[in-house]
Amino acid sequence: MSKLPQYDRCRFYAYTPYMVCGVNPCGPDGNQCSDFESVAPREPLEGGYYAGDWIPQLPTQLTDDQRLALLDWHPLFTGRCPNCEVTMLQTTPPRVHWDCGACGWMDDSV
């Protein structure tokens, strides 16, 4: 069973020590495989490439549950003060500081 070095990048690679390929189970007869189809290399989950440069993904500081709770709580998404439920004016572009004039609540996330 002959295995070419580029087989791990082939679309038909079997990922098993018992069979080389799904099309040619015993491998090619020569140094070239007529059925070889290259797949694009996969990018790791921790980042990606942009314009040829590796850009790492920054670790998130909030869990998924905390992000969902923020959507239900913060005035940017609800339009209401989380303390007294008074409607807060939405601006375009959205403001950075969310402070309630009725109860004195202030957003400490900034």
C-alpha positions as CSV (number, residue, x, y, z in Angstrom):
1,M,0.0,0.0,0.0
2,S,1.8,3.1,-1.2
3,K,0.9,6.4,0.4
4,L,1.9,9.7,-1.0
5,P,2.9,12.5,1.4
6,Q,0.2,14.9,0.1
7,Y,-2.6,12.3,0.9
8,D,-3.5,13.9,4.2
9,R,-4.7,17.0,2.2
10,C,-6.8,15.0,-0.3
11,R,-10.5,15.2,-0.3
12,F,-10.8,11.4,-0.5
13,Y,-8.3,10.6,2.3
14,A,-9.7,7.8,4.5
15,Y,-8.0,8.8,7.9
16,T,-7.3,5.1,8.7
17,P,-4.1,3.0,8.7
18,Y,-5.9,0.2,6.8
19,M,-7.0,2.1,3.7
20,V,-5.3,5.0,2.0
21,C,-8.2,6.5,0.0
22,G,-11.9,6.1,-0.6
23,V,-11.4,6.0,-4.4
24,N,-8.1,4.0,-4.4
25,P,-8.0,1.9,-1.2
26,C,-4.6,0.5,-1.9
27,G,-3.1,3.8,-3.1
28,P,-1.9,4.9,-6.5
29,D,0.2,2.8,-8.9
30,G,2.8,5.4,-9.5
31,N,4.1,8.7,-8.0
32,Q,0.9,10.6,-9.0
33,C,-2.7,10.0,-8.2
34,S,-5.2,11.0,-10.9
35,D,-8.0,11.3,-8.4
36,F,-6.2,13.7,-6.0
37,E,-8.3,16.7,-5.1
38,S,-6.7,19.1,-2.6
39,V,-8.8,20.6,0.2
40,A,-8.1,24.0,1.6
41,P,-6.1,23.9,4.9
42,R,-8.3,24.5,7.9
43,E,-7.8,27.4,10.2
44,P,-7.4,26.8,13.9
45,L,-10.3,27.8,16.2
46,E,-8.1,30.2,18.2
47,G,-7.9,32.8,15.4
48,G,-7.5,33.2,11.6
49,Y,-5.6,34.7,8.8
50,Y,-6.4,38.2,7.5
51,A,-4.4,39.5,4.5
52,G,-1.8,36.7,5.1
53,D,-1.2,37.7,8.7
54,W,-2.2,35.5,11.7
55,I,-4.8,37.3,13.9
56,P,-5.3,35.5,17.3
57,Q,-8.8,35.5,18.7
58,L,-8.9,37.3,22.0
59,P,-10.3,35.3,24.9
60,T,-13.8,36.4,25.8
61,Q,-14.4,37.6,29.3
62,L,-18.1,36.8,29.5
63,T,-19.7,33.4,29.3
64,D,-22.6,32.7,27.0
65,D,-25.0,32.9,29.9
66,Q,-23.6,36.3,31.0
67,R,-23.9,37.6,27.4
68,L,-27.6,36.5,27.2
69,A,-28.3,38.1,30.6
70,L,-26.7,41.3,29.3
71,L,-29.1,41.3,26.4
72,D,-32.1,41.1,28.8
73,W,-30.7,43.7,31.2
74,H,-28.7,46.5,29.6
75,P,-30.5,49.7,28.4
76,L,-28.7,49.6,25.1
77,F,-30.7,46.5,24.2
78,T,-33.9,47.0,26.3
79,G,-34.3,50.8,26.2
80,R,-35.2,50.8,29.9
81,C,-33.4,51.5,33.1
82,P,-32.7,48.1,34.8
83,N,-33.4,49.7,38.2
84,C,-36.6,51.6,37.8
85,E,-37.8,50.5,34.3
86,V,-38.1,54.1,33.1
87,T,-37.7,54.4,29.3
88,M,-34.3,55.7,28.3
89,L,-33.8,57.8,25.2
90,Q,-32.1,55.8,22.4
91,T,-29.6,57.9,20.4
92,T,-27.9,57.4,17.0
93,P,-25.1,56.5,17.3
94,P,-25.7,54.7,20.6
95,R,-24.3,56.5,23.6
96,V,-21.4,55.2,25.6
97,H,-22.6,56.2,29.1
98,W,-26.1,55.0,30.2
99,D,-27.2,56.9,33.2
100,C,-30.8,57.1,34.5
101,G,-32.0,60.6,35.4
102,A,-35.0,59.3,37.4
103,C,-33.3,57.0,39.9
104,G,-29.6,57.8,39.5
105,W,-28.6,54.4,38.1
106,M,-25.2,54.6,36.3
107,D,-23.6,52.0,34.0
108,D,-20.3,50.9,35.5
109,S,-19.3,48.7,32.6
110,V,-17.3,51.6,30.9
